[in-house]
Amino acid sequence: MFNAYPDSIGETLSDIVKMMQRPEFIDVFSLFYILPTVFNSDLDRGFSVIDYDLNEALVSPEDLNALRALNINFKFDLVLNHLSVGSPQFQDLLERGDDSEFKSFFINWNEFWEGNGTMGHEGYIIPNKEHLDKLFMRKPGLPILKVRFPDGSERPYWNTFYQQVTYPEFTAIDFMQALGPEKIDQEEAEALALLVNHELNSKGNSADIQLNSHAHLKADIVAFVERNRQYLGQMDLNAQSPLVWEFYEQTFKKLNQHGARMIRLDAFAYLHKEPGQTNFFNKPGTWEYLAKLRQLAEKYDLILLPEIHSPYGTGLHNEVSDEAYPIYDFFLPGLIIHTLDTGSNKNLYRWIAEIQDKQIRTVNMLGCHDGIPVLDLKSAAAGGSIHAGLLSDEDIDDVIETVLDRGGLVKNLYGPDGKKISYYQVNATFYSALGEDDQKLLLARAVQIFMPGIPQVWYLDLFAGKNDYEAAARGDIGGHKEINRTTLTEADIEAGLQTAVVQDQLTLLRLRNTSPAFNGSLQVETTEADAVHMTWTHEGHTAELKANLQDFRFSIMLEDPEGKKTDLPFTNN
């Protein structure tokens, strides 16, 4: 599975299509996870979806048809928990207020917490401590965006992820038209525009602006300014609303029409909310929602892939798998780094054994559009005891420090008091996370393709991309993620295809995509701790990997049903 934004290579999806049509890419990929800027969006690099129509600036139906002609199917995102403030539903709420049919499409914070907290001086309920302490936060402070209704009232709405409130640059004409010539003349309007713009830029809200000689007009000015308030953000959906479920079904139908085969359920674990629960994978509510979603998806022949970041020790990956869903293998990236840096197969082999014993279906990866997960590897308290992680806390700290020493950035999680409670992920290209060592990247890819599951390949990893510090520095919200999102030009692709590390990865991926051996069973051989030996067999076809974790050299031997053996040559090996 290839993974990229529509404009990750060149300027639009058509440039990726041209790359995929090159002879070097024939039979390399059979799936393409196109990130959600494929749809109309406005924030968070696509994950703030306005609607699920194709983004005509980047994608055309002809592009998708050309990829399907290459036998490439699609995976798309359905961002379950939230929609952009730019969505038709939220815009209708802003315009019509209490008369909007979408008033309950989003979550009014005060209505949700009524009877379970105390009204604060800022106009929103502070949940009781026993509830507040349980909340799982993705940013400092309470997850609220205050929304101005047409009647001038301020209503707090649930906003788990990003938000931003801005004001336009006001002109003298704006104030002349708003206040009328009986209240203000041209000269006063010009002075007022300068003053108001300065006050808003420095204080961020209209309530605190100082109007000096125009103080007697403050009520009128504040009302006008607030009518022109502009929002960016991702507003949580109210899954108690039947309209939300109608929206989900309409979206599944639309994604099917776009050619989807698999749907990644982004942020699904935040969808079910209930006072007294963590509001992250609440049970049984989350299972009930997933069951309803699966029924809808099956109508359109779609496979659901729930996306969840949770410590290994919680066992949530097992619970999701036990319900017959494939899971994202967020454990593998950190495990690979640890395995190659320590020269020990112990923890990697343990994870492979669990996948096989429990018949867990996975989509795995090295790098991706987000960061390298670390929280996922941790231990966790459950049922009154501590359940071990895939790595110890000390090993996880070593992985974090190693990647940071190699130039990575870090993303944290926060508690209700705004204090950091844990690392969430480290942001770096996987190549840089490995110390920009070609041989280590090639071995990491070889291990990935021999892992159970569907290998997902981040476009930048394929071309041995390095940390992009300039892009990270330019980024605003979520700027740390831009370190791993460099746009490649046609010249970059041409140059990359001349290198051994790219050619050898393409050889590995074509093997994984075409060899019948990978349709069969995997045998992990007992070896010394500093070696890896994995063999796939199916109907007389064999693919065998032998690797040395000290010098990172490896070999791959193929055998067909007639007994013919072939050793794959790797230029970089």
N, C-alpha and C positions, 0 to 999 in steps of 0.2 A: 504494500500500500504506500503510494506516494503521498506526501503531506506538504501543503504549501498554501499561501494566500494566492488569489487569482493574479496578483501583481508582484509575486515574489521573484519572478524571473521576467525581465523586460518590463513592459508597462501594463499589459492586460493578459487575460487567460489565453488569448490567441498565441502569445509568445511561448507559453508553456506547451501549447499544442504543437507548435513547430519543433520544439525540442523533443517531445515525445515521438514525433514522426521520424526523427533521425534514426539511421540504422543502429547506432550505439544503444538505443533504448528499446528496440524491438524485443518483445517478450520479457521485459524487465519487470513491469508492473501490471497488475490486473485490477487494482482499485486505486482511487484517488480521493483522499480526504481533502476537500476544498474548504478552507476556513471561511467563516461567515461573512466576510466582506463580499462574498459571492452574492449576498442579499443586500438590500438597502439598510444601512446602519449609520451610526453617527459617533460612536465612542468605543473605547476599549478594543480597538482594532477588530470591529465586527461583532463583538459579543453584546453590543447594545443594539438590538435589531429593531428597525422601524417596521418593516414588513418582510415577508419571505418571497417577494418577487425578485427576479434577477436584477442585480445592479448593472444596468446597461452601460455604465461607464467602464466596467471592467470585464463583463461577461456577455456572451451572446448565445442563443440556442444553438447556433452553428458550431460554436466551440465545443459544447457538450456533445453534439452529434459526432463531431470529428474524433473526440476521445472514445466514444462508444464504438466507433468504427475500428479502433485499435484494441477492442475487447477490454476496455477499462470501464469499470462500474464506479459508482460514486458513494461516498459517505458524506453526509451533511450534518450540521448541528441543528437541534431544536433546543433553544435556550428556554428551559421550562420555567425557571423561577421568575423571570423578569422580561419586560419590554422597555424599549427606549421611551423617554418622555416625548420624543418626536413621533411616536406611533399614532395612528388615527384614533385609537381608543383613548389615549391620554390627552391628546389634543382636544377631543370632544369633551372630556371632563373639564379641561381648563376653560373651554368656551361656554359650556352649558351649566357647569357646576351641579347643583342639586337636581337639575332637570336632565342630566346626562344619563343615558342608559348604561354607561360604563362607570357610574359612580361606585359600584361595588365590584368592578373588574379588578381594581387595585385595593390595597389594604389600608383603610383608615386606622392609623395607630391608636387613637383614642378609643374608637369603637372596639378594637380588638382587645385592649387592655382594661376596658371598663370593669370595675369591681375587683381588679387585681393590682391596683397601684394607687398612687397619689398624684393629683394634678400639680404640676410644677409651675413656677412663675412664668415660664416661657410658653405656656399654653399646651403642653403635652404631658401625658401621664408618665410618671416614673414608676416602672413596675416594682412590686414588692421585692425586697432583697432576695427572698427564697426563689423568686422567678428570675430576677436579674442575674444572680450568680450562675444560673444554668445556661444563659444565652451564649451561643457560639458566635463570635464576632469576626468579621473580615476586615474591619477598619476601626480606628479609635472612635469612641463615643457611641451614642445610641444610633441605630440605623434608621434615621428619619430624614425626610425632605419635607419642609413646610411648603405647602402649595396654596397659592392665593386663589380663592374662588371669585366668581364674578361679583358677588355681593360684598367683596372686600374682606371677608373672613379668611383666616389662615388655618388650614387643616393639615395636620402632620400625617404623612403617608410613609409606609414601610419602604425602606430603601437599603437593602443589604450591601450593595456594592457601590459603584461610583455615583457621585452627584456633583453638580456645579451650578451655582446661581450667578448670573451675570446681568449687566444692564447695558443697553446700547449707549453710544456716545450721543448725548442730547445736544440739540442746536437751539439757537435763539428762536427760530421759526417754530420748533416744537412747543416751546413754552408760550409763545404768542398765541398759537392755535389752541393750546390747552386751557390757558387762563383767560384769554380774551383781552382786547385793548382797553377795557374798562379797569383792568387790574394791573396791567403792566405795559410799558412801552418798549420800543425796539432796543434802546440803550440798556434799560434794566434787564431785558430778556437776554441780551448778550452777556452781561455780567453774571446773571443767574445761571446760564448754561455753563460758564467756566467754573463757577463755584460748585454747582451740583456734581459735575463730572469729576472734579477734584475730590470732593467729599466721598463720592461713591467708590472711587478708585482706592482711596486710603482707608475707608471704613467698611466697605463691602455691603452695607445695607442702608436703607433710607431712614430707618428710625433714628439713627444717631447723627444724621447730617446737621451741621450748623449753618443756618441761612442768614445770620446777621440781620441786616436791614430788611430782609424778606421773611423774617420769622412769622409775621402775621399771615403769610400765605402757605405755611408749612403743610397744613392739612391737605390743601388742594395739590400742592407739589408732590407730597408723598403719595397721594392717591394716583396721580398721573404716572409717576415713576414706577410704582408697583404694577400698574396695568401693563407696563412695558417690560416687566421682568422676564428674563429668558432663562430657560433651564437646559441643562444637560444631565443625563442620569439614566439609571436603569431601575425602573419601578417594579417592586415585587407584585406578582399576580396573586389574586385571591382565589385559591383553588376551591373555595366554598361556592363560587359563583358558577352557575350553569353556562354562562356566556364564555367563561375561560375554557371549559371543556369543548364547547362548540368551536372555539378558536383553535384548540389543539387538533381537532379532527380536520378542520379546514386546512390546517398547516400540513398535516400528514398527507392529505390529498395533493396539495400543491408540490410538496417535496417529491412525491411519487411521479408527478408529471414532469418534474425536472430531471428524472432518471435516477433517483436515489435507490440504493439497495440496503444501506445501513444508516441508522440515525443515532448519532451520539447525543444522549440526553445530558446536556450541559446543566450543571448546578441543580440537578433534580433533588438532591438530598436536602436542599433548603426550602423546597416547595411546601411541605406540610408544616403548618405552624399551629401551636396550641399552648396556651398559658400553662406554665409548670413543666414544660419540656424544653429540651435544648434548642429546638428549632433547627436541628441538623440531624437528619435521618431519624425523625420521630417514629416510634413504633406503637401500634401497627399501621399508623396512618400512611407512612411512606409506602409500605407494601400494598396498601389498598389503592393508592394512586398509581403505582407501577402496574398493577393488574389491569386497571382501567385503560392505561396508556397502551399496554400490550394488545388489548382487545381492539383498540382503534387502529394500531399499527398493522395488525394482521389483516385488516380489511384492505390494506394497500400493499401487502406483501413486503413489509419492511422489517428488518432485524433491528432490535433496540440494543444499544450499547450504553448502559448507565455509566456516567462519568462520576467517580467519587474519589476524593482524597481523604483517607482516614488511616490512622496508625494501624500497622499490621496486627498489633496486639489486640485490637478490638474484634478482629475476626469478621469484619463487615464484608470483606472480599469473599469469604466463604459463604456468608449468608446470601449475597447477591448471586453467586454461582449456584448455590443450592436451589434457587428459584428458577434455574435454567436460563439465566442471562449470561452472555459473555461479559468479561470484565476487562478494564484497562489494567495492564501490568505496569503500574507506576513504581513497582519495586525494582524492576530490572535496571534502570539507569544507574541508581546508586550502587546496586550490587555489582554491576560491571566495573565501575570505577574502583570500588573496594577490592574486587577480585584481582584486577590488574595491578593495583598499587601495592597490595600485600603479597601477591603471588600465591594466594590460597583459594582453592575451589570450594571450601567447606560450606560457606553460606549460599553460594550459587547452587551447589548440588542439593542442598536442603530445600531450596525453593523449587527446583525442577521436580524433586521427588513429591512435593506436595501437589504441584500441578497435575502430575500423573496419577497419584493415588486418589485424589479427589475429583479427577476428570474436569478440571477447571478449564474453560475455554477463555482464551485471552487474545487481546490485541496488545502487542508489546512495542517498545520503542527504545531508542537511545536518547536523542534530543526531540524537541517538539516546539510548538509555538509559544509555550509557556516556559517554565523553568525546570530544573532538575529536581525532582521531589526528594525531600529528606524526611519530612514528617511521616510519610507513609511507612518508613522502615522501622518506626519506633515501637517500643513496648507500650502497653496500656493497662489501666486498671479496669477490670470487669468482674462482676460477680463476687466482689470482696477480695479479689486477689490480683496480682500483677501477672499479666501474660507477656511472655518474652516477645521482643521484636525480631525481625530478620537480621538486624545488626544490633549490637549493644549500643548504649548511649555514647560510650567512649569511641566506638568505631564510627558512629554517625558524626560525632564532633570532628573526628579526624578527616572524614570525607569533606565536611563543610570547610574546614580550615585549609585543606589541600586545594579545593576548587577556588576558594577566595585568594589563596596565595598565587594561584595561576591566573588571577584577574577577574574572578567572578564577582557578582553582586548578590545581595541577599534580600529576600522578601520575608516579612514577619507576620505573625498573627497577634491580635490584641484582645485584651479583656475589656469588660464594660467600663473600667476606670481609665482606659486609654493606655495602660501599660502593656508592653510586649510580653506575651506568654510563651511564645515558641517561634523557632524558625519554621517557615512554611516551605520555601524552596530556594535554591540557589540558581541565579540566572547566569548562564554562560553557554557558549556553543559547546557541544560535546567534545569537539576536537580540542578546543582550548582547555576544557576540563581535564583532558587526558595529557595535558602538557604539550599539545600540538606535536604529537608523536605519530607519524604516519603508520608505523607498524602496530602501535596500540589501537589506533582507530580501525585498522583493517581486521585485527583479531576481534575487537569488540563487535564488528559487523558479522564476522564469521560465527561467533557465539550466538548473536541474535538470530541469525537465520536458522540455526540448529535448535533454537528454543521451541517448545510447543507454542502454538498460536500463530497469529498473523503478524508478520513483521511490518511495522509502520516506519517509514523513512522520511525524516525531515530533510527538505531539499538542501539546506545549508550544510548539514552533516555529509551529505553525498559529495559535496564539493569541498570538504575539509575547511569549512568556514571558520574564521577566527573571531574572537570577541570584537564587537563594534562599539568602542567607547564613545565615539563621536555621536552615534545615533542614540545611545543611552543618555548622553548629556543633553541632547536636543529634546528628548522625550519629556512630556508633561505627566499626566496621570499614567501610571504604569510604565514610565520611561525606562525603568530598569530592564524591562522585557525586550526592549529594542536592541539590546546587546547581541541578540540571537536572531535578528530578523532582517539582516542585510539584503537589500534587493540586488540580485545578480543581473548583470547585463549580458547581452549576446556575446560580447567579447570575453566576459568571465566564463561563460559556458565553453566557448571554444578553447580557452586556455586550460580550463579544468580537465577537459576531455583528453588533453595531451599528457596528463600526469598519471603516474602509476596508481596512486591512491584512489583516484576516481575510476580508472579503468578496472582495477581489481574489485572495487565494490560493485560495479555493474556486473562483473562476472559472477560474483557471489549471489547477487539478487536475481539474476537470470536463472542461476541454478535452483534457487529456492522456488522460483515462480514456475519452473517447467519440469523439474525432476519428479517422476512418479514416486520416488522413494519417500518424499515428504507427505504423501497421502497415507502413509502407513503408521508404523509404531516406532517409538524412540527407545533406544537402549543406552543408558548412561553407564559406562564401564567404571569399575573400581580402579582408581589410579593413585599415584602419589599425590599429595596435597598441591603440588605445584604443576599439575597437568590437568588437561581436560580431554576426555575421550567420549564422543557422542556418535551414535550410529542410527540412521533411519533406514528402515527396510519396508518394502512393499512389493509383493508379487515378483520377487526375484531382482528387484532394483535395490541398490544399496548406495547410501551416501555416508561417508565416515569422516569425522573431524578428529584430528589429533593435534593438541596444542601444548606448548610449553609456556607456563606463566612467568618464567624467569626472563627469557629473551624475547617472548611474544611471537616466536616463529610457530607456524602451523602447517599442516598438510590436509588436503581433502582428496579422498580416493572414492571413485565411483565404480560401481560394478553393475552390469546389465544382466538380464535373465540367462544369456548365453555364457556368462562367466567372464566376459571381457572387462578388464580393469583399466581405468584411466585415472591418472594423477593430474589434478588441475594445476596448471602453472600460474604462479602469481609473481608479477614483475617486482612487486614491492616486498616480496617475502624472502 
